[in-house]
């Protein structure tokens, strides 16, 4: 299994610009607080039933609101994409916002 690494919001933004995928595991109601531009939504409650699509070799950054859920579920998240490098956004979308990085409203 992949080793899961925690990264800062700045590192995540740089990786996303370089082609990494960002996957938001928050539940649908939480998205109203704003989403990271380009993030895919894959709620944690459904991730075992409907995991994010796999793109072998492409890095994936998982995030939640504050980092707690991704941290507690790191191994399970990595198992959903065994052929990808998996990262966790330290501090979640709250840290992203605090770093002054942009958020969008979901469609």
MIVOPA-140950 format. One record per residue: residue in one letter; x, y, z of N, C-alpha, C in turn. Coordinates in Angstrom, 3 decimals, always signed. Last residue first. Example, Ala and Ser with C-alpha at 12.3 -4.5 7.8 and 13.67 -1.06 7.14 Angstrom:
 r      n.x      n.y      n.z     ca.x     ca.y     ca.z      c.x      c.y      c.z
 s  +12.850   -2.250   +7.080  +13.670   -1.060   +7.140  +12.900   +0.030   +7.870
 a  +13.190   -5.690   +7.800  +12.300   -4.500   +7.800  +13.200   -3.300   +7.800
//
This chain:
 r      n.x      n.y      n.z     ca.x     ca.y     ca.z      c.x      c.y      c.z
 x  -21.540  +24.228   -8.199  -22.593  +24.478   -9.193  -23.905  +23.874   -8.782
 x  -20.079  +25.645   -5.241  -20.408  +24.513   -6.112  -21.549  +24.869   -7.049
 x  -17.995  +28.508   -5.242  -19.261  +27.928   -4.821  -19.591  +26.775   -5.763
 x  -14.449  +28.348   -4.521  -15.593  +28.639   -5.406  -16.856  +28.060   -4.779
 x  -11.504  +29.844   -3.197  -12.590  +28.871   -3.095  -13.686  +29.309   -4.052
 x   -7.943  +30.473   -3.248   -9.306  +30.688   -3.681  -10.247  +29.510   -3.418
 x   -5.960  +31.065   -0.255   -6.141  +30.428   -1.560   -7.623  +30.477   -1.943
 x   -5.261  +31.953   +2.241   -5.629  +32.950   +1.232   -5.814  +32.382   -0.161
 x   -4.895  +30.182   +4.216   -3.697  +30.494   +3.433   -3.994  +31.522   +2.335
 x   -7.485  +29.779   +5.059   -6.605  +30.586   +5.906   -5.324  +30.996   +5.177
 x   -8.338  +27.998   +3.033   -8.933  +29.332   +3.152   -8.004  +30.262   +3.942
 x   -6.728  +25.800   +3.718   -6.661  +26.364   +2.364   -7.172  +27.809   +2.403
 x   -7.657  +25.252   +6.268   -6.281  +25.729   +6.109   -6.081  +26.364   +4.734
 x  -10.252  +24.388   +5.553  -10.080  +25.510   +6.486   -8.678  +26.102   +6.351
 x   -9.850  +22.156   +4.029  -10.271  +23.366   +3.327  -10.172  +24.589   +4.244
 x   -7.112  +20.679   +5.950   -8.286  +20.675   +5.084   -8.587  +22.005   +4.424
 x   -4.878  +20.262   +7.461   -5.790  +21.328   +7.883   -7.011  +21.484   +7.006
 x   -3.128  +19.020   +4.765   -3.047  +19.302   +6.208   -3.948  +20.485   +6.549
 x   -4.367  +16.933   +2.491   -4.211  +18.372   +2.690   -4.261  +18.648   +4.194
 x   -2.595  +14.029   +1.728   -3.669  +14.629   +2.504   -3.363  +16.105   +2.674
 x   -1.931  +11.944   -1.144   -1.564  +12.996   -0.205   -2.810  +13.448   +0.542
 x   -0.772   +9.192   -2.974   -1.875   +9.799   -2.214   -1.321  +10.768   -1.181
 x   -0.104   +8.070   -6.163   +0.488   +8.675   -4.977   -0.613   +9.428   -4.268
 x   -1.914   +5.159   -7.306   -1.655   +6.602   -7.309   -0.883   +6.989   -6.052
 x   -2.916   +2.623   -7.179   -1.910   +2.888   -8.210   -1.595   +4.378   -8.347
 x   -4.940   +2.480   -5.276   -3.656   +1.847   -4.989   -2.550   +2.144   -6.003
 x   -7.277   +4.060   -4.207   -6.478   +4.389   -5.394   -5.075   +3.809   -5.236
 x   -8.346   +3.077   -1.900   -9.272   +3.319   -3.010   -8.524   +3.594   -4.310
 x   -6.240   +3.012   -0.092   -6.666   +1.738   -0.701   -7.614   +1.961   -1.876
 x   -6.180   +5.662   +0.750   -5.090   +5.161   -0.094   -5.481   +3.870   -0.783
 x   -8.462   +5.632   +2.366   -8.419   +6.488   +1.176   -7.334   +6.008   +0.219
 x   -7.640   +3.888   +4.391   -8.780   +3.521   +3.540   -8.784   +4.355   +2.260
 x   -5.544   +5.399   +5.515   -5.276   +4.076   +4.929   -6.399   +3.657   +3.990
 x   -6.927   +7.777   +6.401   -5.837   +7.814   +5.425   -5.603   +6.469   +4.743
 x   -8.899   +8.421   +8.187   -9.226   +7.462   +7.123   -8.131   +7.357   +6.070
 x   -7.941  +10.348   +9.886   -8.462   +9.110  +10.474   -8.703   +8.030   +9.428
 x   -7.278  +12.348   +7.980   -6.260  +11.724   +8.815   -6.713  +10.392   +9.378
 x   -9.766  +13.035   +6.952   -8.770  +12.446   +6.052   -7.687  +11.750   +6.860
 x  -10.998  +14.012   +9.297  -11.537  +12.818   +8.613  -10.518  +12.203   +7.680
 x   -9.265  +16.254   +9.944   -9.541  +15.149  +10.857  -10.007  +13.883  +10.164
 x   -9.090  +18.390   +8.207   -8.023  +17.389   +8.184   -8.271  +16.181   +9.066
 x  -11.259  +20.043   +8.025  -10.138  +20.474   +8.867   -8.975  +19.486   +8.911
 x  -12.844  +19.060   +5.808  -12.983  +20.415   +6.342  -11.720  +20.861   +7.072
 x  -10.718  +17.246   +3.595  -12.021  +17.379   +4.242  -12.105  +18.818   +4.761
 x   -8.965  +15.869   +0.750   -9.164  +16.838   +1.826  -10.579  +16.771   +2.359
 x   -6.359  +14.268   -1.093   -7.665  +14.203   -0.438   -7.755  +15.317   +0.594
 x   -4.781  +14.347   -4.056   -4.771  +15.027   -2.769   -6.190  +14.974   -2.206
 x   -2.948  +12.235   -6.145   -4.276  +12.602   -5.651   -4.116  +13.209   -4.263
 x   -0.989  +11.919   -9.136   -1.093  +12.174   -7.697   -2.499  +12.633   -7.344
 x   -1.155   +9.361  -11.474   -1.480  +10.766  -11.217   -1.683  +10.962   -9.716
 x   -0.777   +6.621  -11.708   +0.382   +7.487  -11.786   +0.109   +8.954  -11.501
 x   -3.994   +5.949  -12.985   -2.694   +5.448  -12.538   -1.564   +6.450  -12.762
 x   -6.694   +7.138  -11.922   -5.839   +7.549  -13.022   -4.420   +7.166  -12.623
 x   -9.897   +6.121  -10.930   -8.455   +5.919  -10.841   -7.772   +6.407  -12.106
 x  -12.516   +7.969   -9.436  -11.961   +7.247  -10.583  -10.443   +7.197  -10.462
 x  -13.357   +7.387   -5.992  -12.969   +8.280   -7.087  -12.386   +7.464   -8.235
 x  -15.867   +4.809   -5.273  -14.575   +5.475   -5.086  -14.274   +6.444   -6.228
 x  -18.625   +4.047   -4.098  -18.312   +4.754   -5.346  -16.996   +5.517   -5.173
 x  -18.370   +2.615   -1.735  -19.345   +2.197   -2.740  -19.004   +2.781   -4.106
 x  -16.472   +3.958   -0.271  -16.329   +2.510   -0.431  -17.245   +1.955   -1.505
 x  -17.462   +6.569   -0.334  -16.198   +6.274   -1.013  -15.956   +4.775   -1.188
 x  -19.654   +7.569   +0.953  -19.889   +6.743   -0.238  -18.608   +6.225   -0.880
 x  -18.739   +9.100   +3.031  -19.790   +8.117   +3.319  -20.055   +7.180   +2.143
 x  -16.997  +10.896   +1.810  -16.447   +9.780   +2.564  -17.496   +8.703   +2.811
 x  -17.817  +11.975   -1.494  -18.072  +11.973   -0.060  -17.582  +10.706   +0.636
 x  -16.153  +13.393   -3.728  -16.334  +11.962   -3.462  -16.557  +11.834   -1.957
 x  -15.717  +15.842   -6.115  -16.425  +15.503   -4.886  -16.626  +13.992   -4.813
 x  -12.719  +17.408   -7.160  -13.760  +16.429   -7.422  -14.431  +16.093   -6.097
 x  -11.650  +20.784   -7.678  -11.752  +19.585   -6.837  -12.914  +18.708   -7.276
 x  -11.579  +23.145   -9.088  -11.143  +21.935   -9.775  -11.253  +20.666   -8.954
 x  -11.140  +25.152   -6.225  -11.372  +25.094   -7.673  -10.779  +23.820   -8.285
 x  -12.536  +23.933   -3.282  -11.281  +24.245   -3.954  -11.531  +24.135   -5.453
 x  -15.635  +25.377   -2.236  -14.835  +24.251   -2.730  -13.543  +24.763   -3.332
 x  -17.861  +26.394   +0.382  -16.862  +26.670   -0.650  -16.051  +25.437   -0.983
 x  -19.953  +25.782   +1.953  -18.928  +26.628   +2.564  -17.820  +26.980   +1.575
 x  -21.367  +23.905   +0.548  -21.835  +25.293   +0.489  -20.826  +26.259   +1.092
 x  -20.407  +21.431   +1.206  -19.813  +22.099   +0.051  -20.234  +23.553   -0.061
 x  -21.833  +20.188   +3.184  -20.661  +20.973   +3.578  -20.068  +21.781   +2.428
 x  -23.741  +18.655   +1.914  -24.180  +19.869   +2.612  -23.012  +20.769   +2.996
 x  -22.159  +16.428   +0.969  -22.722  +17.424   +0.053  -23.114  +18.728   +0.750
 x  -19.208  +15.858   +2.992  -20.564  +15.526   +2.562  -21.148  +16.703   +1.773
 x  -15.771  +15.735   +1.841  -16.844  +16.245   +2.696  -18.203  +15.816   +2.136
 x  -13.649  +15.052   +0.269  -14.430  +13.950   +0.844  -15.538  +14.431   +1.777
 x  -12.373  +16.076   -2.719  -13.050  +16.596   -1.531  -13.941  +15.496   -0.965
 x   -9.401  +15.748   -4.336  -10.663  +15.057   -4.069  -11.185  +15.502   -2.704
 x   -7.442  +16.906   -6.927   -7.876  +17.184   -5.559   -9.248  +16.551   -5.392
 x   -4.717  +15.692   -8.857   -6.168  +15.783   -8.640   -6.423  +16.103   -7.182
 x   -1.925  +17.384  -10.340   -2.500  +16.503   -9.309   -4.001  +16.736   -9.223
 x   -0.859  +19.253  -12.158   -1.651  +18.136  -12.658   -2.211  +17.179  -11.627
 x   +0.351  +21.531  -11.280   +1.200  +20.607  -12.041   +0.451  +19.352  -12.488
 x   -1.617  +22.654   -9.751   -1.220  +23.360  -10.990   -0.387  +22.455  -11.889
 x   -1.498  +20.812   -7.670   -2.700  +20.866   -8.512   -2.376  +21.578   -9.830
 x   +0.974  +21.474   -6.533   +0.783  +20.157   -7.140   -0.423  +20.142   -8.058
 x   +0.373  +24.045   -5.586   +1.438  +23.857   -6.582   +1.279  +22.520   -7.293
 x   -1.623  +23.420   -3.723   -1.930  +24.315   -4.851   -0.893  +24.153   -5.959
 x   -0.133  +21.829   -1.935   -1.271  +21.252   -2.665   -1.616  +22.095   -3.886
 x   +1.677  +23.696   -0.925   +2.187  +22.545   -1.684   +1.070  +21.922   -2.517
 x   -0.189  +25.371   +0.376   +0.664  +25.906   -0.700   +1.212  +24.770   -1.567
 x   -1.291  +23.616   +2.320   -2.122  +24.172   +1.251   -1.282  +24.709   +0.079
 x   +1.049  +20.856   +2.816   +0.471  +22.154   +3.160   -0.442  +22.632   +2.031
 x   +0.491  +17.306   +3.206   +1.114  +18.461   +2.562   +0.380  +19.728   +2.965
 x   +1.228  +14.012   +4.262   +0.488  +15.247   +4.492   +1.239  +16.392   +3.838
 x   +1.146  +10.933   +2.495   +1.917  +12.068   +2.998   +1.004  +13.263   +3.190
 x   +0.954   +7.476   +2.739   +0.196   +8.707   +2.579   +0.980   +9.833   +3.234
 x   +2.328   +4.882   +0.889   +2.477   +5.704   +2.078   +1.743   +7.016   +1.793
 x   +0.377   +2.282   -0.625   +1.080   +3.556   -0.673   +1.241   +4.159   +0.705
 x   +0.833   -1.183   +0.000   +0.000   +0.000   +0.000   +0.877   +1.245   +0.000
//
